[in-house]
């Protein structure tokens, strides 16, 4: 039995909305716990290790995905190539985000510090963009595997570029601000 197209669209929108709320809830919990917890030094250093590893995994995944997208844009690979690596790379990016939120709760973030607030905003934007990209991924999944980027409607091209730009800007902002914040302490 096949589900009517409008019902599938409704379910997809609902799943995306639930994911947005999950991201917001996870950020809220991380910030709330971070403001309340005073972990022992050994746990703080363990959380810092997990935090740095999460940055490496998440940023690395985002860079790899955007490089593969750039290869497709330049005609050096296909959309099919990009679609083959996307699920694995996306999983790694979400692992990085989850690790940042979980470990960040044990790093005693000073939310009154502007750099900390900026970093948290960057992580939130990256996560929300990740949810939003599921719509783009679905749209690209309906296209032929060998479609050239230049043959896409301008709206879809701009959507791809915007999503990649937001991802990279968010990840690099979080990394640079986190480094500056850590160096200032």
C-alpha positions, -999 to 999 in steps of 0.1 A, spaced: 0 0 0 14 34 -10 9 65 11 -6 95 -8 20 122 -16 2 148 5 2 124 35 40 117 30 47 155 29 27 160 61 46 133 79 79 146 67 71 181 79 60 167 112 92 147 117 112 178 108 93 199 133 99 173 160 136 174 152 137 212 155 121 209 189 145 182 199 175 204 190 160 233 210 154 210 240 189 195 239 204 230 238 182 241 267 192 211 288 228 215 280 228 252 290 206 246 321 228 218 333 260 237 325 248 266 346 240 244 376 267 217 376 300 221 393 318 189 382 350 177 398 382 185 379 386 150 365 351 151 350 357 186 336 389 174 318 371 143 305 343 165 292 368 188 276 384 158 258 350 147 245 342 183 236 373 186 215 367 152 199 332 162 190 344 194 174 368 173 153 342 148 143 314 174 136 336 199 117 354 172 98 320 157 87 307 191 76 339 199 57 339 166 39 302 170 29 308 205 16 339 194 -3 319 166 -20 293 192 -28 319 215 -42 332 187 -64 296 182 -77 292 219 -83 325 219 -103 314 189 -124 341 166 -109 317 142 -93 280 134 -95 250 140 -73 249 102 -69 284 103 -54 273 130 -30 242 110 -20 263 79 -13 284 96 14 257 119 28 241 95 53 274 85 69 287 121 70 255 134 83 255 108 111 290 119 121 280 156 121 251 148 144 274 128 166 296 158 168 267 181 177 254 157 203 288 154 218 292 191 220 259 196 238 265 166 262 300 175 271 294 212 272 271 208 301 301 197 322 324 226 311 306 252 332 299 277 304 296 313 315 265 324 297 271 360 307 303 359 286 296 372 251 320 348 235 302 318 251 268 331 240 281 335 205 296 300 204 263 285 217 244 305 191 267 291 164 262 255 176 224 261 177 225 275 141 245 245 129 221 221 145 190 239 132 206 241 97 212 203 99 175 197 105 166 221 77 190 203 53 168 172 55 144 190 33 172 198 8 184 162 10 149 150 2 146 173 -28 180 162 -41 171 126 -36 143 129 -61 166 141 -88 185 118 -112 219 107 -99 238 122 -129 221 156 -129 246 184 -132 245 212 -106 243 239 -134 211 222 -147 193 227 -114 168 256 -110 185 287 -96 164 284 -64 178 249 -57 214 260 -65 210 289 -41 195 266 -15 225 242 -17 250 271 -15 232 288 14 230 255 34 267 249 29 276 285 38 255 284 70 271 251 80 306 262 75 301 296 90 285 281 121 311 253 126 341 276 121 325 303 143 320 278 171 356 265 167 373 299 166 352 314 193 357 283 215 394 286 210 394 323 218 372 317 249 395 289 262 426 309 255 413 339 275 409 318 307 
